[in-house]
Structures are given as structure tokens and as C-alpha cells.
Amino acid sequence: MQANTDLQDSRLAHAWAELHNYAVAGNPLHADAYRLAFADPEFMLRRETRGIRFQLELLKPDLGQTAQGIEHTVVVYGSARFISPEAAEQQLADARASGDTERIARAERAVKNAYYYEQARQFARLVAEYSESRPPAERLYICTGGGPGIMEAANRGAHDAGALNVGLNISLPHEQSGNRFISPSLSFKFHYFALRKMHFMMRAKALVLFPGGFGTLDELFEVLTLVQTGKAKPVPIVLFGVAFWKKLINFEALVEQGTISPEDLQLFHYTDDPAEAWSIIRTFYEL
């Protein structure tokens, strides 16, 4: 049986516009049984509709990336607190002018950590420059958590090469808005960490982790667990910053205690060189 009316995208858009105009006119958005379900904010934010919100948060970024040909990504993780070398040098100059010893110490640390910002930017540029020369189906796109610090640096490196790049931002009480180097049409915002994590892995062909805090460690151990248990296919996992990672985590101690197998140490690689990090990925896929 053929429907006598088509449910067109434009009609749905008109329905949403009508609701928006109603609100702009100063009318309160009270729960309304007659309102279209998808255009009813009170209904959509109920506890009972959480599953629907999960589905929508999974679907929207997936459709957005698919529409732009984003099928393979290199995910870059790392601290949101590391700033660019330029910003760090200015911060140090201001600190020295103030004469505040603690402020100077913090600024000197920022200058030291800015090294990783620049390395992340260089690595992302290498990936983007290679991919821009390949057919669309073979391209690898830089993907980050969309925030500042190392995430900004990686998005910036891809932006430097004129390449599309992805930001999967998360709604938090602080540090939140997508950084300015993400391709605007690929800047997504999440409410649920779980759905964001899924999107990191859905297209990931490699993961590069720069020094970071709890969030970076969370992503590292989740990815290692997924690969170790066979829930995800093996992909290159690169730990950038050998001294940092070896000081922070004694993986060999886990082998000594029998909590992981010796071969589990082969799940990841260490490096201090952006070119080597990219070479590890290229070797794995014979690019």
C-alpha cells in the first residue's frame, strides 16, 4: 500500500522550527500531550527515554562521518592541559615579570610539556599529508576528544595540512567546547562517555597516546583490554613519550605477578618520534 503523504525531511524541519518560534516568542515549553514526541524536550529528557537518547547519540555522529567519507581514523589521546609552545613562552615571560616563584615554576613546566603539543601536531600532520594523497577510501583521518591540549594539537596538525579531522567532544562542567581546528562539520558533542568511547573505537585503525591524566589512562586500559580479550581487532597502539610512560606504569611488574601474559606487552609500542609513530602504523598496514 502506498502512503498518500510522504514524511519528508522538510516537514520535520518545519515542525521543529514551529516549536523553536513558539519558545522564542516567550511561551513556556510545558509538557504537551499534543506536541510531536521528537519535538517535546520534556519527553525526550525523561528517565524512560534514556535508551532513545543513547541511540540518537550513537547515530548522529555515525551518519555525519559516513556522509563525509570518514571511515578510518587515527585516534590521538593526551592531556588537555598542555598548551602550545607559543602560549607557554608567553606564560613564562608573564610569570617572570611577576616575580612569583610558584607561578614561574608552573610556567617552566608548561614550557617543558609544550614539547608534546608540538610533537602531536607534527604526528597528525604526517598522517594528514599522507592521506590527502590517497584515494578517499584509503584515507586515514585524525580523530581526537575535541578539547584543548594534545587534542587541539592533533586537530591542528591535520588542519595545517588542509585535511578533514574529527573532534568527539564531551559535555563537562569545565574545559568544554570544541577546539578551533576541528573541521566544523565533524565537531560532535556527547553527553554520554560510553557512546563517545564507542565512537573512538568504531573507526579507529590506530591509537596514539601522549602523556595525560585520568582520561588518557582510562582510554589506554580500555583499549588494551578490548584487544587483549579479542573484543576488538588488534590495531597499533603507540605510547608517545617513553620516559613518561615507563615511569608511570611498570607493565613488566604485571607480567612478574602473573596478572598479564608476556605476549601482552606486544600489544603496544613506545616511541619519542612522530615519524616513528607514523612508521609503526604504516608498517602494520603495509602502507
N, C-alpha and C positions, 0 to 999 in steps of 0.2 A: 504494500500500500504506500502510495506516495503522499507525503505531507503536503497540505495546502499552503503552508507557510514555512519559510526557512529561518532557522535560528542563526542569523548572521552575526559575525563579529561586531559589525557596526551597531546593531540593535542592542547588544550587550553593552557596548561603549556608551550608547545614548542613555541606557538605564543607569549606569554608574555616574554619568555626567549630571543626570537629573538629581540623583542623591547628593552629589557634591554641591550643586547650586542651591539645593534645599538647605544644606548646612551653612553655606556662605551667607545666605540670607538671614542668618541668625536663628534659624529654627533648631531646637534641640533634637538630637538623634535618639529619641526614646525608642525602646523596643516596639516593634510594629509587626503584627502578625501578617499584614498585607504586603510588607516590603519583600522584594525578591531576596531569597535566602542568601545568595552570594554577596548581596549588597547591604547586608544587615550586620554592621560591626558588632553589635551586642551578641548576636547569634554566633558569629564566627569566632568570637573570643570566649565562648563558654568552655568549661572543662570538657564537656561531652564532645566538642568538635575538635579537640586537640589532634586526633588522628587525621582529620581532614587537613589541618594546618601542616602536619608532618608531610602529607602527600604533596601539598602545594609547594612547600619549601624544597622538597626533592625535585619536583617537576620544573619549576620556573627556571632555575639555573641550568638544568639539563637541556631544556628546549632552547634557551638563549645561546648556549655554547654550540649546540648542534647546528643551529641556524647559521652560525658564523664559521662553521668548519673546524671547531676546536674539538679534536678527538684524542689527541695525545699531548700530555703535559709533562713538564719537569717541575716538580713542586719544590719550592725553596722555603725553608723554615729558618727562624732565628730570632734573636732578641728584638723587641720593639723599642728598646731603649738606646740602641746605638745610633748615633747621629752621623751626618756626613762630615768628611774632613774639613770642609769649609766652615760648617757650623761649629765644629769642635774647636777650630783655631780661633774663631771669634769669641767663643765661650771662654777659652783660656785667656785671651787678651783682656776681656772684661774682668775676669777673676783676678788677674794680676794687678789690674788697675785698682781693684777694690782693696787689695792687701789682705783679704780674708783667707787664712791658711786652709781652712776646710774647703772653701769654695775652690781654691786653686787646686787642691788635691783631686776634687771631683772632676774639675775641668781637664786635668792631666790624664785622668783615667778615660775621660771621654775621647781625648785625642788618641790614646792608645787603642781604644775599641773601634774608633773610626776606620781603622785599618780593615776590619771585617766588612764594614759597609762598602768600602771601595772594592774589596775582593768579590763580594756578592754581585756588585754592579758589573764587574768585569766578566764574571762567570755567565751571568744572564745575557750579556751582550754577545758572548761567544755562541751560545745556544741560538739566539735570535738571528744572528748573522748567517749561521749555517742554514737554519730552517727557511729563511727568506729566499735562499737559492734553490730550495727543493720544491717539487710539486706539492700542491696543497695537502694531498692525502698523506704525505710523508713528513709534514712539518711537526716540530715539537714546540709547544708554546709554554712560556714561563707562567707559572701559577703560584700565587702567594696567599697569605692570610689577609692581604689587602691593607694592613695597617702601616705604621711608621717603622723606622729602624731598618733591619735587614730586609723586611718585606718591601719597604719603599725602594731600597737599593736594587733589589732584583727586578721589580717592575720598571725601575728607572733604566736599568741596563737594556731591557727589551725595548723600552720606549726610545732609547738612544739609537737603536737600530731600525726604528720605524716599524716595529713588529707589534701585532696584537698581543696583549698579555692580560691575564686573568687575576682578579682580586676577589677572594671569598671572605668578606668582612663579617664581623660578628657584633651584635648589639651588646655593649657593655657600659657600665657606669662611667668609664673613663677611656681615654686613648682611642676613641672611636669616630672615625669617618674614613672613607676610602682615601688612600693617598693619591696625589695628583698625577701620578704616572701610569695608573691603570687605564686601559682602554675603557672609555666611558660605557660602552655597550656591553662590557664584560666585567663591570663592577657590581658584584652582588652582595646583598646584606642578609645575614641569617639571624634568627632568634635562637635556634636550637644547635648546640655544639655537635650533637650526634649527626645531624643532617649535613652540617658543614664538613665534618670528618669524612662522611661518605663521599662527598663531592671531591675532596682531596684525592681519594683513592680511586674513584671511578675511572679517571682518565690518566692517572699517574703512570708514566713509563720510567721514572727515576725520581729519587728524593734526595735532596742535598740539605744537610742540616748544619747551619752555622751556630756558633755559641749562642746560647739563650737560657731562658729560665724555665719555670714550671711548664709553661705551654709547649716549649720546644721539646722538653723531656717527655711530656705526655705523648706528643706525636711520635717521637722516636720509638718509645717502647710499644706503643700500639701497633706501629708498622712492623717492627721486628716480630711481635707476637703473631700478627696475621700471616707473615711469610713463614715463620718457624712452624706454625701449626697447619700450613697448607690452605688456609682460608683465603690467601691472596697469592697470586703468581709471583715468583721471585723477580725483583727489579733491582737495579743498582741503588744502594743506599750508601751515601757518601757523607762522612763526618768531616766537616771542614774545620781545621784548627786542631792539629794533632796534640799539642801540649794541653790545650783546654780540655779536650775530651778524655785524654788518658789520665789527667789529674782528677777529673770529676768522677769518672766511672772506671772501676777496675773489673773489666769483663773477665779477665783471667781468673779472678777470685771466684767467680760464679762457676767456672769450669772446675777449679780445685775443689769446690764444695759439692760438685756433682749436680748442681741445680740447672745447668745447661750442658749441652754436649760440646766437645771441642770443635766439631764442624759448624756449630752455630756462630763461631767467630768469623766464618767466611760469609756471613750474611751482609756484612758491611765493610767499607773501606775507609781509610784515613787519608787525608791529604792537606797540604797547605798551599796548593797551587790551583788557581781557577782552570788553567789549561789541562792539568792532570785530572781534575774533577770531570771535565767535559770528555777527556780521553777515556776515562773509565766507562762512561755511558756509551760512547761511540764504539768501544771495543765490545761491550756486552751485546749490542745490537748489530755489530759489524757494519757500521755506517761509513 
